[in-house]
Amino acid sequence: MWFCLNHLKNLKIILIEWMNKSKSAYKTIGEVVKIIGLKSKKGQSIPTHTIRFWEKNFKQIRPKILDGKRRYYDNKSIDTLKKIHFLLKEEGMTIKGVKKILDKKNSLKLDEISNQSISALDIKNKLVKISNLLKNLKN
């Protein structure tokens, strides 16, 4: 009985410490997936394999790997992963294109990337305007 109470007390302390985790603290791969907002296609499991795949493809992501191959990410790596996620998933860029952007010495901040990007809708609207102008010129 005493062991169970002591064990519950320790779990409570660990839970409180986890909830109060500093923003500058290293994050586990599962926490990073939630921060970035990655979701699997089926929506069932946390797609940590995506982060591990990106680690292999982007030299800028270097987590600390400790006790038993557990990965821990600092804020710089998390920011880089956010950029990669945005460029690949939101902007539809290729891995090669994202590598070129990240390899630049002055890699853009995430807000600058989204402000300077051209969405597919913008391109479509511009093409429609050009098409209308050409039709008017023919007439």
C-alpha positions in Angstrom: 0.0 0.0 0.0 2.8 2.4 1.0 4.6 1.6 -2.2 1.6 2.5 -4.3 1.1 5.8 -2.5 4.7 6.7 -2.9 4.6 5.7 -6.6 1.5 7.9 -7.2 3.2 10.8 -5.4 6.2 10.4 -7.7 4.0 10.3 -10.8 2.2 13.4 -9.7 5.5 15.3 -9.3 6.7 14.1 -12.7 3.4 15.2 -14.3 3.6 18.7 -12.7 7.2 19.1 -13.9 6.2 18.0 -17.4 3.3 20.5 -17.5 5.6 23.3 -16.4 8.3 22.5 -18.9 10.2 25.5 -20.0 9.8 26.8 -23.5 13.5 26.7 -24.0 13.7 23.1 -22.9 14.5 20.3 -25.3 11.4 18.6 -26.8 10.9 15.0 -27.6 10.0 13.9 -31.2 6.4 13.4 -30.2 6.2 16.9 -28.7 7.7 18.4 -31.9 5.2 16.6 -34.1 2.4 18.2 -32.0 4.1 21.6 -32.1 4.4 21.5 -35.9 1.0 20.1 -36.4 1.9 17.0 -38.4 -0.9 14.5 -38.9 -0.9 11.1 -40.5 -3.2 10.5 -43.4 -5.3 8.1 -41.4 -5.2 10.4 -38.4 -4.4 7.5 -36.0 -0.8 7.6 -35.1 1.7 10.4 -34.6 3.9 10.6 -37.8 7.3 10.7 -36.1 8.7 8.9 -39.1 8.3 12.1 -41.1 10.6 14.0 -38.7 13.2 11.2 -38.9 13.0 11.3 -42.7 13.5 15.1 -42.7 16.5 14.6 -40.4 18.2 12.5 -43.0 17.5 14.9 -45.8 18.2 18.3 -44.1 21.6 18.8 -42.5 20.2 21.7 -40.5 18.2 19.4 -38.2 20.5 17.9 -35.6 18.7 16.6 -32.5 20.5 15.5 -29.4 20.2 11.7 -29.3 20.5 10.4 -25.8 19.8 7.3 -23.7 18.4 4.6 -26.0 18.3 6.6 -29.2 15.7 9.1 -27.9 15.7 12.4 -29.8 15.6 15.8 -28.2 15.1 19.0 -30.3 16.1 22.5 -29.4 14.2 25.6 -30.5 16.4 26.2 -33.5 15.7 22.7 -34.8 12.0 23.2 -34.1 12.0 26.5 -36.1 13.8 24.8 -39.0 11.2 21.9 -38.9 8.4 24.5 -39.0 10.0 26.1 -42.1 10.4 22.7 -43.8 6.8 21.7 -43.0 5.5 25.0 -44.3 7.5 24.9 -47.5 6.8 21.2 -48.3 3.2 20.8 -47.1 1.7 24.3 -47.5 3.7 25.7 -50.5 4.1 22.4 -52.3 7.9 22.8 -52.8 10.2 19.8 -53.4 12.8 18.6 -51.0 15.5 19.9 -53.4 13.9 23.4 -53.4 13.6 23.5 -49.7 17.2 22.5 -49.4 18.2 25.4 -51.6 16.3 27.9 -49.4 17.7 26.5 -46.2 21.3 26.4 -47.6 21.3 30.1 -48.2 23.3 32.1 -45.6 20.4 34.4 -44.9 17.7 31.7 -44.6 14.3 33.5 -44.5 12.2 33.6 -41.3 8.9 31.7 -41.6 6.9 35.0 -41.8 9.1 36.3 -44.6 8.7 33.0 -46.5 4.9 33.1 -46.3 4.8 36.8 -47.3 7.1 36.3 -50.3 5.5 33.2 -51.6 3.1 33.0 -54.5 0.1 30.9 -54.0 -1.5 28.8 -56.7 -4.7 30.9 -56.5 -2.7 34.1 -57.2 -1.1 32.5 -60.3 -4.5 31.3 -61.5 -6.0 34.7 -61.1 -3.1 36.3 -62.9 -3.4 33.8 -65.8 -7.2 34.5 -66.1 -6.5 38.2 -66.3 -3.8 37.7 -69.0 -6.2 35.4 -70.9 -8.9 38.0 -70.8 -6.6 40.7 -71.9 -5.5 38.5 -74.9 -9.1 37.9 -75.8 -9.8 41.6 -75.7 -6.8 42.3 -77.9 -8.0 39.8 -80.5 -11.4 41.4 -80.7 
